[in-house]
Amino acid sequence: MAVEAQQQGILLTELEKRIFDRLLGAVDRYCPGTQLRVAGGWVRDKLLGEASNDIDIALDNNRTGQDFCRQVNKYLEWIGEEQKTVGVSKWKGRYLIQSE
């Protein structure tokens, strides 16, 4: 089944498209040169054609998740959308950024 999903490509929901558009917009405006990589269970689930509501984003350029979230909020403000609350917690040696 995973091979079939790969051949067909990953289908994004409207919400996922909107999320990725906002993230890439923030990169273009405030973080040029930064590459975002989607990782984790979301990729697996999408390749299997399953729904997922947890998207893990890896950053390069030594940029922290907290700093990037600030830039996303600046971008949301710039395009006239509501900013999101961002929380940072440490779990098993990893920092988790949660947005509401």
ZIMO-V174760 format. One record per run of one state. SS is the DSSP state (H for helix, E for strand, L for the rest). FROM is the first residue (numbers start at 1). LEN is the number of residues. If there is no record, write none. Layout:
ss = [SS	SS]
from = [FROM	FROM]
len = [LEN	LEN]
This chain:
ss = [L	H	L	H	L	E	L	H	L	E	L	H	L	E	L	E	L]
from = [1	2	9	14	31	36	40	41	48	56	60	65	79	86	92	94	100]
len = [1	7	5	17	5	4	1	7	8	4	5	14	7	6	2	6	1]
